[in-house]
């Protein structure tokens, strides 16, 4: 089966092609390699710098903290550095290969003698990558929050090019892409629904997160499967030096995380848990009908690692999160993700690093109504996938490395298992399962030639929608109307129903103009084979993923981006300016009155469209001094064209925002007290207004005589949040460190619009009385929201 | 499954209250549009005057009654060869009164509506479908109703007719007054909500059976403290057979009229699809033509 669905031959020839340039550069070099870690906790550091002073060249550590650099034999001074950590310099006589694991120590003021690598690095300018944002957890934790909860996903919305349809909406939009076009990875396993309580809180426990990296463009060939972005969230490995505990008590969640060595310096774990207690708080106010209501969400994160020996390391990580709502015995609703990842880092030799990941990921929801056995309604839906993903990195010279690998994903979709029992009569209207396989092979070559750095790669992706299942064919219908089923064909297990392949070239390059400025450019083609079926303003937890089929083509996109990067004043200020242009094909749209859930003939309700998005993103960042922060501005447009919507003409997406300006600032008054604030002002998103109304059987029905879509903008959104953090008194004797965080969300109490809807006035209108219709503005947050939380470390 | 849209999303939206959500009536401007002919032709086989109303669509915030179109000729011709003339009475209302029961025709008869107006002809076609009898109406005292007061709640029982694709509009009348809020509109596709479900030939599922209870609002006479039914009230439940296209029309209309209840999960504004068109150009006007068979049951609340 595997051979049939994944062409090994194609994979192998791609790898050979990319190894060819490598051979040209191989000389009589020796290699320094090893891991770079945080000396206090033993956590590996991602993206730490290794710099060979004599050669003026260097490298950075990879996602697992590993580095390798091959240079001619000589004596070198090698400098290791990482933001916020003290530099470490080592003199190395490279007469043979050297293994060197380095532990860096945090930039504490009592270490006077060392050169501190303050924030002032020129990464912004010198890194080849563009359209990439990294947020470290320390920064995320300093930002003002809603109800005191540190939030990964809300934080990235303060970066240029990232938006959302409004407060409370789950997911986020990157450079004009819809929410399902982001691949959210937690230790390499995809997370299908990244939010708790719709979009208010993300599923990531900040105490377990180590690094967050968002790719908006120029995505390297090792990532694929979504059109618009990759959000790569890496979990901590756990302190392998000593026991550590962190926790917090807020208005929404309580958090606790524990980390400790299992075998010192060899094996460790981290376990983090959160639970909300709105239901506990609300219980005194719930009586009668709502007594016994459940309303909570929780998540558990566990990771452990084991250093078998110098060459082998194993990581196991797991996540389980759930939102639970229940109303007495009469109704219940819950949803959640689960992921499990196992990874094996293996060093074939000092230059060839490999990682093999295998993961399981699932998202499901369950609904049940009815408290008696002869009248009930039970329903659940599931998406499950299993994947194996080998990857190899070959470090040739400091200027030259090759990465190649592949991935296979097996999907199982259960779009709805539903049973209704009415007066003891049972009907099962479960939808048939769907199966698919997605395979990919990729290779990329990273090369630096003086001031010029390039990473080019190619990803070959393959998708097989397969049996067992029924493939339907649909007839013609008037534009924008439901298409009738005209044929059905049965397929056996593993039998291919529809196959698709895509070649996805990726390219990114940098030209260094001077030590303080550079220009960068990138191109990517991406393909997406699974689609979230959703036509509501904000995606709902009930939305179901569907594979590409004989009727639904894979979505594809091209994106080019060009950027200018400049640092000022000794790297204290960073400026970046990027423009991008993106086109998208085979986007999924919906007919009016589409029936998206528990509908076997769903494909007849779908339309296909094309999209385009373009914009300018500016970011100015201040890294040093008492006041730090950034300003981010995006001018953009994202549009669609669909036969059957808006008379076939281009129209803006529901999440289109012309201007999006946000300011984020941090002020450290003294060692104990610091403040932060953020302000956002965003153009109103477009929506559709009716032009007219007409009467039918006494009802007043809205009508848009021009048949337009998203023709009007809702008012501008703006909001200011502030927070103050008070650290407990430092006491050397005591390991317990406390911290109070006070914050106010929406400080000046603005009722920001989420949407405007049209309805008849509330109340019963007697027959024979004219009906008043009105426009109503919905604000999700209608007040300022103060909060306080207490965090501790032990 | 629209069940969710109408039941779960508003239910979930209630959770947004925790986030202090609120609504404000605001003034907005809508694009101007030409007014269009509206045909409101939902007739049935009951022994009572049947009326078809012709009006003009109006600007969305024009809160007056629509102007009636008074100078048209309106008639319906059945596949059995009978012609029924609808005569203008007032304000665009055209009326025909049956003289004997079943005068329109039996189940399966098809009808053509023809409207002549200002030199143009508008036509539409439909068929009279069957409706199942209302078997019973029950009442129950509930003290654990989600989001509603303690009191008497009702439920009707009827069984969907065999065969896939039967569509119905179930209407409830309290003391003779139709429960007319958009949220109270009760549409069924077979025994459940819509086509994908394929729940055929069963007793209507509970959410449909229980949609005979009024939906509360903020108005003091009808708010959440007032029980839906009290002893002495009269309840009448009617099942109207409607065509599949009529079901689609009313579903979209209902979704649009109640879209605000879905808060952040609202769907885009969508237009209903009419089945009345200009005979010469094929261009559709607004509104709908349906001929229903009606079954009903009346009961006194005890």
Contacts between the chains, C-beta under 8 A, distances in Angstrom:
chain1	res1	chain2	res2	distance
A	166	B	264	6.8
A	167	B	19	7.7
A	168	B	16	6.5
A	168	B	19	6.4
A	168	B	21	7.9
A	168	B	264	5.3
A	169	B	264	6.0
A	197	B	15	7.0
A	197	B	18	8.0
A	198	B	12	7.7
A	198	B	15	7.9
A	198	B	16	7.9
A	198	B	264	6.8
A	200	B	19	6.5
A	278	B	18	6.2
A	288	B	143	7.5
A	288	B	144	7.4
A	288	B	150	7.6
A	289	B	144	6.5
A	289	B	145	6.1
A	289	B	146	5.3
A	289	B	147	6.0
A	289	B	148	7.1
A	290	B	146	7.8
A	295	B	15	7.2
A	325	B	12	7.7
A	325	B	15	7.3
A	327	B	146	5.3
A	328	B	144	6.4
A	328	B	146	7.0
A	330	B	144	7.4
A	330	B	146	5.7
A	331	B	11	7.7
A	331	B	146	6.8
A	333	B	8	7.1
A	333	B	12	7.7
A	367	B	8	7.1
A	369	B	206	7.7
A	369	B	207	7.8
A	370	B	206	6.7
A	375	B	206	5.1
A	377	B	205	7.1
A	377	B	206	7.5
A	377	B	207	7.9
A	420	B	192	6.9
A	420	B	199	6.3
A	420	B	205	5.3
A	422	B	191	6.9
A	422	B	202	5.5
A	422	B	203	5.0
A	422	B	204	7.2
A	422	B	205	4.9
A	422	B	206	6.4
A	422	B	209	8.0
A	423	B	157	7.6
A	423	B	203	5.0
A	425	B	202	5.3
A	425	B	203	6.4
A	427	B	191	7.7
A	427	B	199	4.9
A	427	B	202	6.0
A	429	B	192	7.9
A	429	B	196	7.9
A	429	B	197	4.9
A	429	B	198	5.7
A	429	B	199	5.9
A	481	B	273	7.0
A	535	B	267	5.5
A	535	B	268	6.9
A	536	B	9	7.7
A	536	B	262	7.0
A	536	B	264	7.7
A	536	B	265	4.2
A	536	B	266	6.5
A	536	B	267	5.6
A	537	B	264	5.9
A	537	B	265	6.6
A	537	B	266	5.1
A	537	B	267	7.6
A	538	B	264	4.2
A	538	B	265	6.0
A	540	B	9	7.0
A	540	B	12	7.5
A	540	B	265	5.2
A	542	B	4	6.0
A	542	B	8	7.1
A	592	B	252	6.2
A	592	B	270	3.5
A	592	B	271	6.4
A	592	B	273	7.5
A	593	B	248	5.9
A	593	B	251	6.1
A	593	B	252	4.4
A	593	B	255	7.1
A	593	B	270	6.2
A	595	B	1	7.0
A	595	B	2	6.7
A	595	B	194	5.3
A	595	B	195	6.7
A	595	B	196	5.5
A	597	B	1	4.5
A	597	B	4	5.9
A	597	B	196	7.8
A	598	B	1	4.2
A	598	B	196	5.3
A	598	B	197	6.0
A	599	B	1	7.2
A	599	B	194	7.6
A	599	B	195	7.3
A	599	B	196	3.1
A	600	B	196	5.8
A	600	B	198	7.7
A	601	B	195	7.6
A	601	B	196	6.5
A	602	B	196	7.5
A	654	B	268	7.5
A	687	B	269	7.8
A	688	B	268	5.8
A	688	B	269	3.9
A	689	B	28	6.7
A	689	B	30	4.8
A	689	B	31	7.0
A	689	B	60	7.6
A	689	B	269	7.3
A	690	B	30	6.4
A	690	B	60	4.9
A	690	B	269	6.2
A	691	B	30	5.4
A	691	B	31	5.0
A	691	B	32	7.0
A	691	B	33	3.7
A	691	B	59	7.3
A	691	B	60	6.4
A	692	B	33	5.2
A	692	B	35	7.1
A	692	B	36	7.5
A	692	B	57	4.5
A	692	B	58	6.2
A	692	B	59	6.0
A	692	B	60	5.7
A	693	B	57	6.8
A	693	B	58	6.2
A	693	B	59	7.7
A	693	B	60	5.0
A	693	B	62	7.5
A	694	B	36	7.6
A	694	B	38	4.4
A	694	B	55	7.0
A	694	B	57	4.2
A	694	B	58	7.5
A	694	B	66	6.8
A	694	B	286	5.0
A	694	B	287	6.9
A	695	B	38	6.7
A	695	B	40	6.3
A	695	B	53	7.5
A	695	B	55	6.0
A	695	B	65	7.9
A	695	B	66	5.2
A	696	B	38	7.4
A	696	B	40	5.2
A	696	B	42	7.9
A	696	B	253	6.8
A	696	B	287	6.0
A	696	B	288	6.7
A	697	B	40	6.4
A	697	B	42	5.5
A	698	B	178	7.5
A	698	B	180	5.6
A	699	B	180	7.5
A	699	B	182	6.3
A	699	B	185	7.8
A	699	B	253	6.4
A	699	B	257	6.5
A	700	B	257	7.6
A	701	B	253	4.7
A	701	B	256	6.6
A	701	B	257	6.6
A	701	B	272	6.2
A	702	B	60	6.4
A	702	B	256	5.4
A	702	B	257	7.3
A	702	B	269	6.8
A	703	B	57	6.2
A	703	B	271	5.8
A	703	B	272	7.4
A	703	B	286	6.5
A	704	B	269	5.8
A	704	B	271	5.9
A	705	B	33	3.6
A	705	B	34	6.8
A	705	B	36	6.6
A	705	B	57	7.3
A	706	B	31	6.2
A	706	B	33	6.2
A	707	B	271	6.7
A	708	B	31	7.7
A	709	B	268	6.4
A	709	B	269	7.9
A	710	B	268	7.8
A	711	B	31	6.8
A	712	B	28	7.5
A	712	B	30	7.9
A	712	B	31	7.9
A	751	B	22	6.5
A	751	B	24	6.6
A	754	B	263	7.7
A	754	B	264	6.0
A	755	B	263	8.0
A	755	B	264	7.3
A	755	B	266	6.1
A	756	B	26	7.0
A	756	B	28	6.5
A	757	B	259	5.5
A	757	B	260	3.8
A	757	B	266	6.0
A	758	B	60	6.8
A	758	B	256	8.0
A	758	B	259	7.7
A	758	B	260	7.5
A	758	B	269	7.8
A	759	B	182	7.9
A	759	B	257	6.5
A	759	B	258	7.4
A	759	B	259	7.5
A	759	B	260	4.7
A	760	B	182	7.0
A	760	B	257	6.8
A	762	B	217	5.1
A	762	B	218	5.5
A	762	B	219	7.1
A	763	B	217	5.1
A	763	B	218	7.0
A	763	B	219	4.2
A	763	B	222	7.2
A	764	B	180	7.2
A	764	B	181	6.1
A	764	B	214	7.9
A	764	B	217	6.7
A	764	B	219	6.6
A	764	B	221	8.0
A	764	B	222	5.6
A	765	B	180	7.1
A	766	B	177	7.7
A	767	B	177	7.1
A	767	B	178	6.8
A	767	B	180	6.7
A	770	B	63	5.8
A	770	B	64	5.6
A	770	B	65	5.1
A	771	B	63	7.2
A	772	B	63	4.6
A	773	B	60	6.1
A	773	B	61	6.6
A	773	B	63	6.6
A	774	B	25	5.1
A	774	B	61	7.6
A	775	B	25	7.0
A	775	B	26	5.5
A	775	B	27	7.2
A	775	B	28	4.6
A	775	B	61	7.8
A	776	B	23	5.1
A	776	B	24	7.0
A	776	B	25	5.6
A	776	B	26	7.1
A	776	B	260	5.8
A	777	B	23	6.6
A	777	B	24	5.0
A	777	B	25	7.8
A	777	B	26	4.7
A	778	B	21	6.9
A	778	B	22	8.0
A	778	B	23	5.4
A	778	B	260	7.2
A	778	B	263	5.9
A	778	B	264	7.6
A	779	B	21	6.3
A	779	B	22	5.3
A	779	B	23	7.2
A	779	B	24	7.3
A	780	B	16	6.2
A	780	B	19	5.9
A	780	B	21	4.9
A	780	B	263	7.7
A	780	B	264	6.5
A	781	B	19	5.9
A	781	B	20	6.0
A	781	B	21	7.1
A	782	B	20	4.9
A	782	B	21	6.0
A	782	B	22	3.5
A	783	B	20	4.7
A	785	B	20	6.8
